[in-house]
Structure formats: C-alpha cells, structure tokens
Amino acid sequence: MKGKSKSGGIGRDINRYNKSDMPLILITLALVALGVVMVYSAGSYSGERLYGTKFYYVYKQLLGAGLGAASMFMLSRTDYHVLKKLRYVILAVSVVLLAIVFIPGVGIENYGARRWINLPFFTIQASEIAKFGFIVFAAAYIGSREDKITTFRGILPVVGVGAVICVLIILEPNMSVTVCMAVLMIAMLFLGGARIKHLLMIIIPLIVAAVVLILIEPYRFKRLMAFIDPWDSPLAEGYQLIQSYYGLGAGGFFGVGLFNSRQKYLFLPFSESDFIFSVIGEELGLFGCLAVMTAYIIMIRRALKIALAASDRFGSLLASGIAAIIAIQVTVNIAVVTGSIPPTGLPLPFISSGSSGLIVFMSGIGVLNSVKRRSHASAALMFEHQNRKKAGTTKAKRETKRAEKRSLRKKLLQKRA
C-alpha cells in the first residue's frame, strides 16, 4: 500500500493517507506546552508556599508531558487492533486500579476522597485510566455486535461494565467523574447505534440516581445552591465560583499579562488544576480563551474525521469515544469555571495539572493517530472523489448559467435588430 502509481492516482493517495495527522499532533503539543506554562503560572505561588519550590507542579507536569509524548509516539506506531485483543486485560486493570485506591497505604486520601494511587515519582488517578479502558471495551464490544446493539439485551454488557466503573468512582467519592463516565457510556451506545427508547431507559434512572446522590450528601446540595446564588455564601460554597468570576472579569479582552494573575495568590482554590481556565482568562483575556477553545474544536473535529475514515467499525468507535471524552471534559470544565453548571472537579484535558490525566489523554491522541495511519485508502479516495464531484458539479452549474446568459443576451440583440 506504500507504492507509487505511475498513472499518478492511487499510489500517491495511499502513501499520503497513511501519514500521521500532523495538525492533530501539533495542536496536542501546543495545548500541552500551554499547559506547562499555565501550570507554572497558576501554581508557582502555592507550590512554593506548600512544598518549598515554585516549580513543584511544573516538574510533575513536565514528567507527565514527557511520558505522555513517549506513549503517544509508541501508540501511533502500534496497530490499534492490539487494543481490541487486550480489551479484557485493559478493562481488568482499570477496575483493579479503581479498587486498590481503597487499600490503606496504597490509595491516597485528599480532601476527604480516595482517588489517587501513590507511586515513587507521581500519583495516578485511577479514574482517568478507567475512562479510556471503558472506551476500548465498549468500542470492541459494540463494533463486533452491530446486529445486537439495537436490542436492550444487547447493550446490557456495556451498561453493566459502565455501572461497575461508576459505582467504584462514586465510592471514592468523585461525583464529577462519575457523571462524566455516565455521559461517556450514553455517548458510546448512541454512536454504536442503540435505539433512543433504550437509551431513555438508562438515562432516566441515571438522572434519578444523580438527584438522590445530591440530596443524601449535604455538601453536594450546598454546592447546587451556591451555583444558583454564589453570593449567598461568599466565604463558603460560593467562594470558588466568585473568585473564578473575578479572574475572568479582570482579564477583559486581552488579559492582565502572562504570569500576572492575582487570583493565583491563594484566592482561587485549585487554580493550577480544575480552575486553570479562569487563570487563562485572567492572564490572556477573552481572546486567549477563544484561542484555547478553538484549538479544542479543531482537535475534536480532526478526531471525528479520523472516526469517519476508519477502516473498520472498531476503529471508528474507538476514535469517536476518544473525541467524546475530550469534548465532555472540555465542555464540563469550561462550563463550571464560567458558572454555567454547578461547581464540580474535572480537569481541563492537556492543560490542567495532573500527570496521569496528561499521560492518558496524550496516549489517546496516539491511538487516534494509529487509526488515521491505518485507515483504508478507499476512505480517502471516497472523500476526495466527493470533493472533486462537488467541485465539478459547481463548475458545471456556473457554465450552464453562463450559457443561459449568453443565449438570453443573443435573443435580446436579435429582437432589437
């Protein structure tokens, strides 16, 4: 498939189509580089105050970026079908990691939750790995059961696995990632062709469960009330959202300048992680925020294009799932920071502080590139043929209109004569 055709057509198209998706890779690296800079800016003061060095968070981010880049390169060169063969192993590892966070001495408790596994150089957030483990399993299962996915019984294995992962995550507790995981599960089923009535049979109980989880935990209910009116509790539950507003408002159109944020001086909690977008808005302004959002839109669009051109159903669903989880986390994070939805802790992909999340998301980009590199040449030729056909049709219409105008002009001249 890498030979060149003397006729000038297919050989060159195949060779070109099997190259890496450079726009996707460049956007990823740009977001990661921005993340390193913004993590340093947002976390330098708290890092020096809490850990004795202003480079504490940026060291971890650079380590995650290095390991993530290596994983991205390796997975780009690996046939993504290997993931299908290892789907049960990947899923089992994901579930085991979620379970061992509850083991004392292994799982780290922070802010009343056990979400991290302690390693010598950095910590792993098991839920980040579990989301991608679920995508691999769901893509493999749905991709090989196209006829069964339209039945309620056919979607039960995906729902069952998703439910197990959601239960383990909510026990940490981590409701934000649980909601993210539930939305991802619905998205995978929808993309796989599940019927709307079957999805509603899952969505309605999930909404009821979410309401119950909010009501049984007082702090979650207080967060909801703070979202409605954060100034009702400006020093308690509404404090973080108000400080986020101050940061975004202070930035204006062009920002106060890189490294010049005032909110990072312990005014805005988690400024280097969950609320880093607020610091971006403060330092780089509205245009900086729009540039970041545009980069994400281009990334997601490239991922969906890869999904459409994939050579098989598994590759298409795998790429779609990765696009979905990026879109879900970006949307939720920005919505929280801007006060569009109730506050919840969910990092901004590729930018927020967090080694494990950065490694996993960069690995996802590597998988996307693997799907792109191994897409069937006929898909590329099909899109190119459609573009040429569309261009030819447009040209033919223009020629027809010109001919009609010439004919009409000729008739008018004849009448005048």
Beta strands, then each sheet from edge to edge (+ up, - down):
strand 1: 107-110
strand 2: 113-118
strand 3: 123-125
sheet 1: 1+ 2- 3+
end
